[in-house]
Amino acid sequence: MKQDARGIERARRMRAWRDKPGGARANPHPELETPLGVLVCDWLDEQRERGLRPSSIASRRILLRGFLHWCGEQGVTRPEWLSRGLCRDWLKSLEEHRTAMGTPYRDSTKEGMIRAVNTFCKYLEEKRRIDSNPLAGVKARRVRGRKLPKVLDEDQVAAILDAPDTGDPLGIRDRSMLETVYGAGLRRQELVGLDLDDVLRGGEVLMVRRTKGGRERIVPLGRMARDWLFRYLTRVRPLLQVPGVESDGLYLTGYGRRFSAGSWGHLVKKHMRAAGITCWGGPHLLRHACATHMLEHGADLRTIQTLLGHTRIDTTEIYTHVNLERVCAVHHRSHPRG
């Protein structure tokens, strides 16, 4: 039966737009071209040479771009124009800022921005581009505690997995990615970092190399995830390969390139909306669901810890607090006065 190739045709049109003269998007971050912005890029390059993870560098770039944009609105584009009064006004603006949805910055976001700017100012002081750090003595309030993760039930997960249109080759790819994340409990960066060579033993296991903390691990895939991975590899991935474009990544976009963590997150949220799931979250919800559902079906914490790649068992123990019904059932069954 001939498959509907709507997604593939759309991808080909996107490639043609990208490759035509003038098709590439102009630099969308003019704040990085100011004297202050150039120093930010130099600092991030130094961090990269010291071995800081690419994801951490990208995060700091985003946080510092927000600071540079605010400085540009105040007419401050050079390092020597930074002052304590200016930084005091910036800290006040963080408290007053509202997003497009009308919500304030989260405490973790403010903490990250303050730490990033403070570290950058220390760099400027070391390079003698400023006399003193204008944020010296300012301590970011460390966010304490850990919220229990939102956990999807098995019916909700099934609805998300069924959301892609598998009559379209790109829908087969999306279904395979969703099944792999739920089947192996992968983080978003771990999924998009998979290479073709990381599929071992005919798809029974995956070698996860790009992990948090740099600790490689091997994870198994269930039958459903293997089946969809096989369909993707044999019927879809060859259509997505573009001559002359790096294609070592396991999962490819319509451009023939490896997914970014952000684009994969947007894709998951798209399928969540299609499935009628409106709660906040993205790929990590499937990782949480994997761990919780395995625990409900009898898996022990050590096995789940190994699967998820947690260094400490107390990180995994959070899943014992998620399923309240299971905790209550065990309590009633085992407590002398249950």
MOPE-V800345 format. One record per helix or strand. SS is the DSSP state (H for helix, E for strand). FROM is the first residue (numbers start at 0). LEN is the number of residues. If there is no record, write none. Layout:
[[SS | FROM | LEN] [SS | FROM | LEN]]
This chain:
[[E | 3 | 1] [H | 5 | 14] [H | 29 | 4] [H | 34 | 15] [H | 53 | 20] [H | 78 | 3] [H | 83 | 13] [E | 97 | 1] [E | 103 | 1] [H | 106 | 20] [H | 153 | 8] [E | 167 | 1] [H | 168 | 16] [H | 187 | 5] [E | 194 | 1] [H | 195 | 3] [E | 198 | 2] [H | 200 | 3] [E | 204 | 4] [E | 216 | 4] [H | 222 | 18] [E | 248 | 1] [E | 251 | 1] [E | 257 | 1] [H | 260 | 14] [H | 282 | 14] [H | 300 | 8] [H | 312 | 9] [H | 323 | 11]]
